[in-house]
Every structure is written in structure tokens, then in C-alpha cells.
Amino acid sequence: MKMPVAALLLWTAASLYAQSAAQPALQVQALKADPIDVPDNLLYKPPQQIQNPKCFFLGVNDSGVAIGSVVATVITRDANNIVTSSVAVWHAFVWKAGKFTILDGPLPTHDATYGVSINNRGQVLVYQAAGDGPHYFLYEPDLVHFRAVGLIGKVPANPQPFRLSKITGINDKGEIAGYVENVAGVRGIPTMGAVGDVTNPPAPAPYTPIGCPGKPFYFTGGINNQEDVAGSCEGGKTGFLAKASGPVTTFAGPNPKFILNNGMGINDADDIVGFSSMNGQETGFLYRNGQFTAFPGLGIRSINNRGQIAGVLPAGRAHSSAFETKLTP
């Protein structure tokens, strides 16, 4: 009997890796970060107006270049000052040396482009929503073009293909981390489309399944240059580090209410960052050598090999702003 893809991925992940778990302690550290916002004039064309801009950094490479997303409500009025449209518009952007560059994807739905990840080659992964499902594109700045990133994959134990729900990270080798929702995560090199072709490449790419053995899968985060992947299971109650060689290491949050949310990043030292909620406030965290450090008010999304972190400042603010700062020793 042929094993269903969902069962196959779960079985393969469980068979490849052993589990170890730990209940780490929690340290709390205050860390200063200044808000960074996309200039309003990059988000609309007069006589349009914008409201409620929210800016997020989602990835940062070793040069301090960040990828992010910004959303704002764009309002258009007629000659009588009557509102004719009010639309929430999403843009991806690159932030380099204090300058923002809007990076809308190649599909006609330019008002729905989201930043995902950036590597040290400057390649940027973006996501566009469309009527036929998600589309992921890799922007290569040296060549100034987008290439479609395939979502179809397979695992060695069974040639039956599956479709990824999300891609969550890319390393310097072009390897991605992603997952099939509520099933399992994967890592590997995706099929890439030709320049100028925006359709999802149909050929399946060979992937290695990853997850938490014996626990319901939740999501993957980033992937580093050792092919190690961070992620979470049990609805965010359990985090994992899936190393390219060796067992999956799982870890619980420092208390039952500390949920590991989407957006976990990882660097080459296997430092894992992300965000949770503590005392009703979005709180960033660093998981390093079995120890949790919490940073209240910082929604951390990414960490690079220089110890720089990036994310969003949500706490006590009229709107969300991006931030980039360096961890203190």
C-alpha cells in the first residue's frame, strides 16, 4: 500500500532523528533599539494618502543589509475629497546603509509582496499572494531580476510529490527551509524557474524532511550555512534545532505560556532567535547553549553571524517600526 505524503513525511522525519528535550531557564535583558521606518513618499503617489504604516525587518545578513515588509492603508479621494478607495498595500523592501529600496515582485499583484529572507550573497526571497496560490521569487541584485522558486518536492523514501505551504529561509548555498502545513518541514535546493518566467516550476526538487519526532509539526524558521534549521512543534510549545548531521534537539520554552511564534531565525553558531509574548507584551528571545534570554518589547525575527538582530518594535507604539541592533555580550 502506498503511504500518503503526510504520513510519509512524518515517518521519515521520525526515523531519521532522535529526540532530546530540555527545560531552559530564562534571563531577561533590556536592549535599546531605535525605530526605522520606510519614508511615506515611497508608499503612495499624490494625491493619495496613507494611514497606519507598519514596518518589519524579517532578515539581516552579515553586511547588515535587511529584508522586510511594510503595510499601509492607501487612501484615494476624488475632487470632492470623497474617499473612493481604501486598500491595505504590502511591499517588500531592502534596507541598506540607511536607504530603502521597494522590491515588488513580478506578478501583477504588486500590492501584495512580502519579504521573507536574505543571504550573504545579497539574494532576496520574496513572496507574492495570487489567486492561484502562493508564489515565491528569488531576487538576484547583481543580475537585477527575479526567478520563480519551485514549491513542488519529494523525499527519497517515496517519489510521490508534495507542495510546500511556505518557504521560510535561504542560506548562502541557495538551500531553503520550508514546510507542508501541519505535516513536516523540509530542507534542500529548490527547482528554479527561468528568468522572466513567473510560473511555479513544476519539476519536484529532492528534499530532506525535518520535524520533532512524536510531536505535531508547527513551522520551520531560518536555515544556516551548515544546513541546520530552526523551527517549532506542538503549536509553538516546543522548539527544535534540526542539524544537518546528528539528532534533532528539542527544547521547551522557559514556562508553559512562552509560545515560540513564527519567524525564528538562526545563524551559523546555531544561535536561535524569535519572539513570544510575556506579560501581554511581544518579547524577543535568544536561545543559545541551552539558555533563553528574553528582550521585552523587541519582536526579533533574524540574527546574523555578527550578533546583529532585526525585527519589529511593537510595544507601546502608535504603529510598528523595524529595528536593527547588536546583542550585548
Secondary structure, 3 states (H helix, E strand, C coil): CCCCHHHHHHHHHHHHCCEECCCCCEEECCCCCCCECCCHHHCCCCCCEEEEEEEEEEEECCCCCEEEEEEEEEEEECCCCCEEEEEEEEEEEEEECCEEEECCCCCCCCCEEEEEEECCCCCEEEEEEECCEEEEEEEECCCCEEEEECCEEEECCEEEEEECCEEEEECCCCCEEEEECCCEEEEECCCECCCCCCCCCCCCEECEEECCCCCCEEEEEEECCCCCEEEEEHHHCEEEEECCCCCEEEEECCCCCCCCCCCCEECCCCCEEEEEEECCEEEEEEEECCEEEEEECCEEEEECCCCEEEEEECCCCCCCEEEEEECCC
